[in-house]
């Protein structure tokens, strides 16, 4: 059976499964729509949380980023995994004990203010909408490559699928659909990784294969990869960092606290029956997430090695990397390269007209590498590979069977659609539950609130699809802004709401606005969105990365510090939270049945 037919069958079967589950688990009440009735088993919720967590960024982009960045790409593993641990340990159990459906509802009650809830909704909508652009774009890319349709058509299909199981099923339908999506995406990630690890190292466990010797040699995969990339003028794979040590640290912190503040994942912990179950589901989710996250470094290294070996035959054997016979002839390039060229994510330009593909580093600082390349007729790097294709193209690069390639396509779509559904649920609940019911129409009936939630979801799907089709410049190709917004606006106010019983509404509102503003200012300046009298906005802050060399993707952690600082200053200038709010915070933080201990006891 040819690849196209196999892909249609595998992806079609996965979509039929998702829609069938949604029909079976459709929501009939606001409790089921927002929190799946609070009756989801911890293991089930852990699996659904993992699917919600592992977006297109985790499935499609992370290994590609690590492959491009090498050692420095580890900050995504540390940041995203550390953020989940932070959420599971410091936020989720307390928010579950608080007993509300959404983050803005927690902020409204904890800070006794509809204004605070409204600001939280604005932050949530900004972060979630920005994040969902990447998911819809990922859906379009996967469809355009594997199903032979345009990326625009792919986004339309993705919208329709999400509409069917998210609008009708609500959180209940999304939860059980995400369980199925997790099974699909983890199988799609692990199966090719196992095949490739076995082929390269003889070890079927990718995590161990990463440190094993290449088959038939006495040199390890990583050592050989280091040799190859440095000889070709690239940075050493196992030591390259993401800018300065300070920037790498701040970047990791921004991803951590941004991840912990993303509302669509926090909402998952409202779906279990008790605080104990919330803690248990957090542990199960970490296990399910670890299956992919511990495999990603192996996928990255092996894909990079196979890519270089495809373009330069001397990589896998012995010989001169710069010899003419080592470079791949254009007419001999494998079919997968031609297929990916159609998407625009892989590009080849024969700059010296020799009919061969020369993949050397344009920015090399090695005089020896540059001299060898120029002696081989090199006039600039001739191959451009987008990081987002590394995982999706990995089984094709390794020449794996068609059914594995089709499974990866289904997995990539499952990852993007599962997170898109979670984000849409967060957007829908923020609009219908926190704005419509919480601010504008407190007396709305449950039936009408449920209708408002479904309408909000449908509108959000249309808007997200439009933004996926026409991504704004500041969001194209990155979800860093979403993490930055969550880190600088939502995470600090949730932390202060739980662990500072005297923090008041004035401090919370001022902190959220200050953190959000300074982060957007710094990011937009670097993205060139705003201009003032013909001068680029970035000039107003002293040039690129002007704040101690920190990149805009890492600035969320700085925004969080601003949030905490402004909130504290404003709190000190105003009256502390009322006594009943302080008692409420104590009741959330202190385990049931325990007693307060003071110096008299």
C-alpha positions in Angstrom: 0.0 0.0 0.0 1.4 3.4 -1.0 2.3 6.1 1.6 -0.6 8.4 0.7 -3.3 5.8 1.1 -1.7 4.5 4.3 -1.7 8.0 5.8 -5.3 8.6 4.9 -6.3 5.4 6.6 -4.3 5.9 9.8 -5.2 9.6 10.2 -8.9 9.0 9.2 -9.2 6.2 11.8 -7.8 8.4 14.5 -10.2 11.2 13.7 -13.1 8.7 13.7 -12.0 7.6 17.2 -11.9 11.2 18.5 -15.4 12.0 17.2 -16.9 8.8 18.5 -15.5 9.4 22.0 -16.9 13.0 21.9 -20.4 11.7 21.0 -20.2 9.1 23.8 -18.9 11.6 26.4 -20.9 14.7 25.5 -21.5 17.2 28.3 -25.0 17.8 29.6 -24.3 20.3 32.4 -22.0 23.2 33.2 -20.1 21.0 35.6 -19.4 18.4 32.9 -18.7 21.2 30.3 -16.1 23.0 32.5 -14.7 20.2 34.7 -16.0 16.9 33.4 -18.2 16.6 36.4 -15.2 16.3 38.7 -15.3 12.6 38.4 -12.2 11.7 36.2 -9.9 8.9 37.6 -6.4 10.1 38.4 -4.7 7.8 35.9 -7.1 8.9 33.2 -6.6 12.6 34.1 -2.9 12.1 34.2 -3.0 10.8 30.6 -5.3 13.6 29.5 -3.0 16.1 31.2 0.0 14.7 29.4 -1.8 15.1 26.0 -2.9 18.6 26.9 0.6 19.4 28.0 2.5 18.0 25.1 1.5 20.4 22.3 2.8 20.6 18.8 5.7 22.5 20.4 6.6 19.4 22.4 5.9 16.8 19.7 7.0 18.6 16.6 9.3 21.4 17.5 11.2 20.4 20.7 13.4 17.7 19.2 14.0 20.0 16.2 15.1 22.8 18.5 17.5 20.4 20.4 18.8 19.1 17.0 19.6 22.6 15.9 20.9 24.0 19.3 22.5 20.9 20.7 23.2 21.0 24.4 21.6 24.4 24.7 18.3 23.0 23.6 18.1 21.2 26.9 16.7 24.3 28.4 13.3 23.3 26.8 13.4 20.0 28.6 14.3 21.6 31.9 11.9 24.5 31.6 8.8 22.6 30.5 9.4 19.6 32.8 10.4 21.8 35.7 7.3 23.9 35.1 5.1 20.9 35.3 6.7 19.9 38.6 6.2 23.4 39.9 2.6 23.3 38.9 2.0 19.9 40.4 3.7 20.7 43.7 2.8 24.3 44.4 -0.3 25.2 42.6 -2.6 22.3 41.5 -3.5 20.8 44.9 -4.4 24.1 46.4 -6.4 25.3 43.4 -8.3 22.0 43.4 -9.0 22.4 47.2 -10.3 25.9 46.4 -12.9 24.2 44.3 -13.5 26.6 41.4 -13.6 25.8 37.7 -11.1 28.4 36.3 -8.1 30.5 37.2 -9.9 33.8 36.8 -12.7 32.5 39.1 -10.0 31.7 41.7 -8.5 35.2 41.3 -12.0 36.8 41.5 -12.8 35.1 44.8 -9.3 35.3 46.4 -8.9 38.9 45.6 -12.5 39.8 46.1 -12.7 41.8 42.9 -14.4 41.5 39.5 -11.8 43.9 38.2 -9.0 41.5 39.1 -10.9 38.7 37.4 -11.4 40.8 34.3 -7.6 41.6 34.1 -6.9 37.9 34.6 -9.3 37.0 31.7 -7.4 39.5 29.5 -4.1 37.9 30.4 -5.5 34.4 29.8 -7.1 35.2 26.5 -3.8 36.9 25.3 -1.7 33.9 26.3 -4.1 31.2 25.1 -4.8 32.9 21.8 -1.1 33.4 21.0 -0.4 29.8 22.0 -3.2 28.4 19.9 -1.8 30.1 16.7 1.1 27.7 16.8 -1.2 24.7 17.2 -3.3 25.6 14.2 -0.3 26.4 12.1 1.2 23.0 13.1 -2.1 21.3 12.0 -1.8 23.1 8.6 1.8 22.0 8.1 1.1 18.3 9.0 -1.9 18.2 6.7 -0.2 19.9 3.8 2.7 17.4 3.9 1.0 14.1 4.7 -2.5 14.4 3.2 -1.6 16.3 0.1 -3.8 19.3 0.7 -2.9 23.0 1.2 -2.0 24.2 4.7 -5.1 26.4 4.6 -7.3 23.4 3.9 -5.6 21.5 6.7 -6.5 24.2 9.2 -10.1 24.1 8.0 -10.2 20.3 8.6 -8.6 20.8 12.0 -11.2 23.4 13.0 -14.0 21.0 12.0 -12.5 18.1 14.0 -12.0 20.2 17.2 -15.5 21.8 16.8 -17.1 18.3 16.8 -15.5 17.0 19.9 -14.9 20.2 21.9 -18.1 22.2 21.5 -20.4 19.2 22.1 -18.3 17.3 24.6 -16.9 20.2 26.6 -14.2 19.3 29.2 -15.8 15.8 29.5 -15.5 15.0 25.8 -12.1 16.7 25.6 -10.8 14.6 28.6 -11.5 11.2 27.1 -10.5 12.3 23.6 -7.2 13.5 25.0 -6.6 10.0 26.5 -6.9 8.6 23.0 -4.8 11.3 21.6 -2.1 10.6 24.1 -2.0 7.0 23.1 -1.7 7.9 19.5 1.0 10.6 20.0 3.2 8.6 22.3 3.1 5.6 20.0 3.9 7.9 17.1 6.9 9.3 19.0 8.3 6.1 20.4 7.9 3.6 17.6 10.2 5.4 15.1 12.6 6.3 17.9 13.0 2.6 18.8 13.4 1.6 15.1 16.1 4.3 14.5 18.0 3.6 17.8 18.1 -0.1 16.9 19.3 0.7 13.4 22.1 3.1 14.5 23.3 1.5 17.8 21.7 -1.9 18.1 20.0 -0.7 21.3 16.1 -0.7 21.1 15.8 1.8 24.0 16.4 5.3 22.6 17.4 6.8 25.9 20.2 4.3 26.2 21.0 4.3 22.5 21.9 8.0 22.7 24.9 7.1 24.8 25.8 3.9 23.0 28.4 3.2 20.3 27.4 3.2 16.6 26.8 -0.3 15.3 30.0 -1.8 13.9 32.3 0.9 15.5 34.0 1.7 18.7 32.8 5.4 18.8 29.6 6.6 20.4 26.8 8.3 18.5 27.3 11.6 20.3 31.1 11.5 19.9 30.7 10.8 16.1 28.1 13.6 15.8 30.4 16.0 17.6 33.1 15.1 15.1 30.9 15.6 12.1 29.3 18.9 13.0 32.6 20.5 14.1 34.4 19.3 10.9 31.6 20.9 8.9 31.9 24.2 10.7 29.0 23.9 13.1 29.2 24.3 16.9 30.0 21.2 19.0 26.7 19.4 19.6 27.3 18.5 23.2 28.5 21.8 24.5 26.8 24.6 22.6 24.7 26.9 24.9 21.8 29.3 24.2 23.6 32.6 24.6 25.1 33.6 27.9 24.8 31.5 31.1 22.5 34.2 32.5 20.2 34.1 29.4 20.0 30.3 29.6 19.1 30.4 33.3 16.5 33.1 32.8 15.1 31.4 29.7 14.7 28.2 31.6 13.0 30.0 34.5 10.7 31.8 32.1 9.6 28.5 30.5 9.1 27.0 34.0 6.9 29.6 35.5 5.2 30.3 32.2 4.3 26.6 31.9 3.1 26.6 35.5 0.9 29.6 34.8 -0.8 28.3 31.6 -4.5 28.0 32.5 -5.5 25.2 30.1 -3.3 22.8 32.1 -4.3 24.1 35.5 -7.9 23.4 34.6 -7.2 19.7 34.2 -6.8 19.4 38.0 -10.4 20.6 38.6 -11.7 17.4 36.9 -10.7 14.9 39.6 -12.9 14.2 42.7 -10.5 15.3 45.5 -7.2 17.0 46.4 -5.6 13.6 46.9 -6.6 12.6 43.4 -5.2 15.9 42.0 -1.8 15.0 43.5 -2.0 11.4 42.2 -3.0 12.6 38.7 -0.1 15.0 38.8 2.3 12.1 39.4 0.8 10.0 36.7 1.0 12.8 34.2 4.7 13.3 35.0 5.3 9.6 34.2 3.4 9.9 30.9 5.1 13.1 30.0 8.5 11.7 30.8 8.1 8.9 28.1 8.3 11.6 25.4 10.6 14.1 27.1 13.3 11.6 27.9 13.1 10.3 24.3 13.4 13.7 22.7 17.2 14.2 23.0 17.7 10.8 21.4 15.3 11.6 18.5 17.1 15.0 18.0 20.7 13.6 17.9 19.8 10.6 15.8 17.8 12.7 13.3 20.6 15.2 13.0 23.1 12.4 12.4 20.9 10.7 9.8 20.3 14.0 8.0 24.0 14.7 7.7 24.6 11.1 6.7 22.0 11.5 3.9 23.5 14.6 2.5 27.2 13.6 3.1 28.0 10.0 2.6 31.3 10.3 4.4 29.4 10.9 7.7 28.4 7.2 8.1 31.6 5.8 6.6 35.2 6.7 6.2 36.3 9.5 3.9 36.8 13.2 3.4 33.7 15.2 4.4 34.6 17.8 1.8 35.4 15.4 -1.1 33.2 15.9 -4.2 32.1 12.3 -4.2 30.9 12.6 -0.6 28.2 15.3 -1.4 24.8 14.1 -2.5 23.9 14.6 -6.2 20.7 16.6 -6.7 19.2 14.0 -8.9 20.0 11.3 -6.3 18.4 13.0 -3.4 15.8 10.7 -1.7 12.1 11.1 -2.3 11.4 12.4 1.2 13.5 15.5 0.4 11.5 16.3 -2.7 8.3 15.8 -0.7 9.3 18.2 2.0 10.6 20.8 -0.5 6.9 21.2 -1.6 6.1 22.5 1.9 8.8 25.1 1.8 10.2 23.8 5.1 13.2 22.3 3.3 14.9 24.3 0.7 17.9 23.6 -1.7 19.8 26.1 -3.8 22.7 25.0 -6.0 24.8 28.1 -5.4 27.9 26.9 -7.2 26.1 25.0 -10.0 27.9 21.7 -9.4 24.7 19.6 -9.2 25.5 18.6 -5.6 24.2 19.5 -2.2 26.8 21.0 0.1 25.6 21.3 3.7 28.3 23.3 5.5 27.9 26.1 8.0 27.8 29.7 6.6 28.6 31.2 10.0 31.6 29.0 10.9 34.3 30.5 13.0 36.7 27.7 12.0 39.2 28.9 9.4 40.1 25.3 8.6 36.5 24.3 7.9 36.0 27.4 5.8 39.2 26.7 3.8 38.2 23.1 3.1 34.7 24.1 2.0 36.0 26.8 -0.4 38.5 24.3 -1.8 35.6 22.0 -2.5 33.9 24.8 -4.5 31.6 25.9 -1.7 29.9 29.3 -2.1 27.6 29.2 0.8 25.3 26.6 2.5 23.0 25.1 0.0 20.5 23.3 2.3 18.0 24.9 4.7 16.1 22.7 7.0 13.3 24.0 9.2 13.5 22.7 12.8 9.8 21.8 12.7 10.3 19.0 10.2 12.9 17.0 12.3 10.3 14.8 14.1 7.8 14.5 11.2 10.5 13.7 8.6 12.5 11.5 11.0 11.1 8.2 9.9 11.4 9.2 6.2 15.0 10.2 6.7 15.6 6.8 8.3 13.7 5.0 5.5 11.2 3.4 7.8 8.0 1.6 6.6 5.1 3.6 5.4 2.9 2.7 8.3 5.4 4.3 10.7 5.4 7.5 8.7 1.6 7.6 8.7 1.6 7.0 12.5 3.9 10.0 13.0 1.5 12.1 10.9 -1.4 11.0 13.2 0.7 11.7 16.3 1.6 15.2 15.2 -2.0 16.0 14.5 -3.0 14.5 17.9 -0.5 16.6 19.7 -1.6 19.8 18.1 -5.4 19.1 18.3 -5.3 18.0 22.0 -3.6 21.2 23.1 -5.8 23.3 20.8 -8.9 21.7 22.5 -7.5 22.5 26.0 -6.7 26.1 25.0 -10.2 26.5 23.5 -11.7 25.2 26.7 -9.8 27.7 28.7 -10.9 30.5 26.4 -14.5 29.4 26.4 -14.7 29.1 30.2 -13.0 32.5 30.6 -15.6 34.2 28.4 -18.8 32.3 29.5 -18.1 31.5 33.1 -15.8 34.3 34.2 -17.1 37.3 32.1 -20.7 36.5 31.2 -21.7 34.8 34.5 -19.1 36.3 36.8 -19.3 40.0 35.6 -22.1 40.8 33.2 -25.0 38.4 34.0 -24.6 36.8 37.5 -28.2 35.4 37.4 -27.8 33.6 34.1 -29.4 30.1 34.1 -27.2 27.0 33.9 -28.8 26.2 30.5 -28.0 29.6 29.1 -24.5 29.6 30.6 -23.8 26.2 28.9 -25.1 27.7 25.6 -22.8 30.7 26.1 -19.9 28.4 26.7 -20.5 26.5 23.5 -21.0 29.7 21.5 -17.7 31.1 23.0 -16.0 27.9 22.0 -17.3 28.1 18.4 -16.2 31.7 18.1 -12.8 30.9 19.6 -12.4 28.1 17.0 -13.2 30.5 14.2 -10.8 33.2 15.5 -8.0 30.7 16.1 -8.4 29.3 12.6 -8.2 32.8 11.2 -5.0 33.5 13.1 -3.6 30.2 12.0 -4.3 31.2 8.4 -3.0 34.7 8.9 -0.5 34.6 11.8 0.5 38.0 13.1 4.2 38.8 12.8 4.9 38.7 16.5 3.5 35.2 16.9 4.7 33.5 13.7 7.0 30.6 14.4 7.1 30.9 18.2 5.0 30.2 21.3 7.5 32.0 23.5 5.2 35.0 23.9 2.5 32.8 25.3 4.8 31.5 28.0 6.1 35.0 28.6 2.6 36.3 29.2 1.6 33.5 31.5 4.9 33.8 33.4 4.7 37.6 33.8 1.0 37.9 34.6 -0.8 34.8 35.8 1.9 32.8 37.7 2.8 35.5 40.2 -0.8 36.4 41.1 -1.7 32.7 41.6 1.4 32.2 43.8 0.6 35.3 45.9 -3.0 34.3 46.1 -2.1 31.0 47.7 1.0 31.8 49.8 0.5 35.5 50.8 -2.8 35.7 52.8 -2.5 39.5 53.2 -2.0 40.3 49.5 -4.8 42.5 48.4 -6.7 43.2 45.2 -4.9 46.5 44.5 -1.5 44.7 44.5 -2.7 41.8 42.4 -4.2 44.0 39.7 -1.2 46.4 39.6 1.2 43.4 39.5 -0.6 41.7 36.6 -0.8 44.8 34.5 2.8 45.8 35.2 4.2 42.3 34.4 2.1 42.0 31.2 3.0 45.5 30.0 6.8 45.2 30.5 6.9 41.8 28.8 4.8 42.8 25.8 6.9 46.0 25.5 10.2 44.1 25.4 8.9 41.3 23.1 7.2 43.7 20.6 10.3 45.9 20.5 12.3 43.0 19.3 9.7 41.7 16.9 9.5 45.2 15.2 5.8 45.5 15.7 5.7 49.1 16.8 7.2 52.2 15.4 7.4 55.7 16.8 8.1 58.5 14.3 9.9 56.2 11.9 12.2 54.8 14.6 12.1 51.1 15.3 10.7 50.4 18.8 13.8 48.3 19.6 15.9 51.5 19.5 14.0 52.8 22.4 15.4 50.1 24.7 19.0 50.4 23.6 19.0 47.7 20.8 18.5 44.0 20.6 18.8 42.0 23.9 19.7 45.2 25.7 18.7 44.1 29.1 21.8 42.2 30.2 21.8 40.2 27.0 18.4 38.6 27.7 16.5 37.5 24.6 12.8 38.3 24.3 11.9 34.6 24.5 13.4 34.6 28.0 12.0 37.9 29.3 8.9 36.4 31.0 10.9 35.7 34.1 11.9 39.3 34.3 8.3 40.3 33.8 7.3 38.0 36.7 9.9 39.8 39.0 8.3 43.1 38.0 4.9 41.7 38.8 6.0 40.5 42.2 7.8 43.8 42.9 4.9 46.1 41.9 2.4 44.0 43.7 4.4 44.2 46.9 4.9 48.0 46.7 1.2 48.7 46.0 0.2 46.2 48.8 2.4 48.1 51.3 0.7 51.4 50.3 -2.9 50.0 50.6 -5.0 48.1 53.1 -4.3 44.3 53.5 -6.9 41.8 52.4 -10.0 41.5 54.7 -9.9 39.0 57.5 -12.4 36.6 55.9 -10.1 36.4 52.8 -7.1 35.6 55.0 -9.1 32.9 56.8 -10.1 31.5 53.3 -6.4 31.3 52.3 -5.5 29.6 55.5 -8.2 27.0 55.0 -6.9 26.3 51.5 -3.3 25.9 52.6 -3.8 23.9 55.8 -4.7 20.2 55.4 -8.1 19.1 56.7 -8.0 17.9 60.3 -4.7 19.6 61.2 -4.4 22.2 63.9 -2.7 25.5 64.0 0.4 25.4 66.2 1.7 28.4 68.0 4.1 29.1 70.9 1.5 28.3 73.5 1.1 24.7 72.5 
